[in-house]
Amino acid sequence: MKLKYLSTAMILATLPATGAFAAALDRSGQSMSAFFQPGNYFEAGISVLDPTVKGKEAGESLQPHRDIGDMADDYYFPSAALKLQVTDQFSFGLLYDQPFGAKAAYSGQNVFVGSSSDTVLPKPRLDAMAADKISGAVNDTVALLTTGATLPTNHDLYAQQQKVQGTINALVQQQMAANPGAPEAVIRPAVIAGVKAQITPDVTKTVTDKVEAGITGVNKLLPGQGGTNVEVDSQNIAFVFGFQPIKNINLFAGGVYQTIKGDVSLRGTAYSVFNGYDAHIKETGGAGWLVGAAYQIPEIALKASITYRSEIDHDVNIKENISALDALSLLYPTPEAGLARAKAIRDDNNKDTTITTPQSVNLDFQTGIMANTVAFANVRWVNWKDFAIQPYQFGLFSKEVGPAVSRPNGFNLVEYSDDQWSVNAGVGRKLNEQWAGNVSVGWDSGAGNPITTLGPTEGYWNLGLGVQYSPTPATFIAGGVKYFWLGDAKAQTGAQAGEDRYIASFEDNNAIAYGLKIGYRF
């Protein structure tokens, strides 16, 4: 079974659309196939994804549960590769892709879209907090006015305390005059109890007005209209050096330079006090590495390879804005203390945040199964379980509000609970000297469920078709399409991550990916 040239026709096995809608932020699939092409080789491709991700408020969202329209935006990403066979034993490659990314925008009327009626906390919870704060403040104020130590003259309750204490002393003297021989230790507590009962209604009204004014003021800090949106982009170029000690083995390694950038805006009551949070991640670069090995028997179109890619750290000063930061005035014992802490967080804006893109392993295999026909498979693992993003000021604020949601150590903007596993397999066939085609099926595990509201799907199944036309033995044009059945998922905010709590559910969604690639051998 002579299949020496069949691998040229079967380049569709790694059509760019392969990883178009993978778990978490995974996008391109980081294929190494171009580096294993014989001789000198160049390719360029583009993939386009058209997803539909709709859902419904659920879980901790207040009733009635409203529909959530399509929140997944279309996107595209290019790829390119140049491979040079410098000598019989040494090769060099430049591989460019955009491995990680996200693009989503919420609209309509739901918990992910702001409105003029938004409150920093759900109204039942805000009412309960206000009642508790009013009760505590009334008790403290009444005690301070009637039995507390004398206040300094610049205290806002000084004059009122002097008046109340004067009234108490006058009443004590009257009672002692009316009851000769009665000890003051008996009379004074009774008088104080009576004065407390008299002043409590006025104190309650004053405190209630102040607390309600504070809540109203904090609610006005929220941005109002606008939907939650996220856009993350990355670029990756690998410099790969290969050594072929014998014709069947290829050992390779290289350096990787990667950039990331992004913008995130959280809107709507789903995010509580983070409604109105904005983060701008300016483009920043980081370096990593890759290493792997490949084995091939060209006569039967057999190729097998394994590639490891390292983590890459990006240190970036994220520009953040927290609209409701002054809501700390409601959480601290006094509004002044809360506002002082808010100012300290707002001014502490010169610290870098480290974003670490995950390590991964790709295993690729293909072999001839009959004349002019090959079977192929790709298995990919990505370490999303250890990935998290916690912008610096976001982290500080989350530690302040965390105890209120049983997260005393704060929480992340984005995190995932599971690693991603994906498998793509199929069959390709050479029809004649110019035409070839393939069919493939794919599965992706997702990165956990519940999952972040910024990408609420759990893996997928897909079915793909591809075709390739070779006008000359040295050139080809390939195109393909894949249909994705996206996994149902429950969406949760950062404050809910790590638990079964969620705020919305997304079911029965899908996506279509299109890919185009051109190649040239020289």
Buried (B, 14 or more C-beta within 10 A) or exposed (E): EEBEBBBBBBBBBBBBBBBBBBBBBBBBBBBBBBBBBBEBBBBBBBBBBBBBBBBBBBBBBEEEBBEBBBBBBEBBBBBBBBBBBEEEEEBBBBBBBBBBBBBBBBBEEBBBBBBEEBBBBBEEEBEEBBEEBBEEBBBBBBEBBBBBEEBEEEEEBEEBBBEBBEBBEEBBEEBBEEEEEEEEEEBBEEBBEEBBEEBBEEBBEBBBEBBEEBBEBBBEBBBBEBBBBBBBBBBBBBBBBBEBEEEEEBEBBBBBBBBBBBBBBBBBBBBBBBBBBBBBBEEBEBEBBBBBBBEBBBEBBBBBBBBBBBBBEBEBBBBBBBBBBBBBBBBBEEBEEBBEBBEEBBEEEEEEBEBBBBBBBBBBBBBBBEEBBBBBBBBBBBBBBEBBBBBBBBBBBBBBBBEBBEBEEBBBBBBBBBBBBBBBBBBBBBEEEBEBBBBBBBBBBBBBBBBBBBBBBBBBEBBBBBBBEBEEEEEBEBBBBBBBEBBBBBBBBBBBBBEEBBBBBBBEBBBBBBBBBBBEBE
